Amino acid sequence: METKTLQTVKVEKEDGITWVILNRPEKRNAMSPQLHFDMVEALDEIETDNTTQVLVLTGAGNSWCAGQDLREYFRVTDKDPVLRKKASYASQEWRWRKLFYYPKPTIAMVNGF
């Protein structure tokens, strides 16, 4: 069963397992500002979802995550310091604060690179 549609992240739920899938396979799931925003939104929603017993993070296609999409994260935000600050906050929020203290068992299903 699929839930809310996000631009760069897919969320699928089945039998108590919620799959959060980085969904930029054409970029090997490299992280962009939008992916950071989508991950914060997805994790916020799942955190209080009573049907989720376990969270599995993975990547679509052949790669887990190629790291930061340097063009989208730095070049695109060069002329928009507000967007850069929001993207930087979202990046740290989901990868460090959110997952470090996440209240549900979390598994990283790393595939490929």
Buried (B, 14 or more C-beta within 10 A) or exposed (E): EEBEEBEBBBBEBEEEBBBBBBBBBEBBBBBBBBBBBBBBBBBEBBBEBEEBEEBBBBBBBEBBBBEBBEEBBEEBBEEEEEEBEBBBBBBEBBBEEBBEEBEEEBEEEEBEE
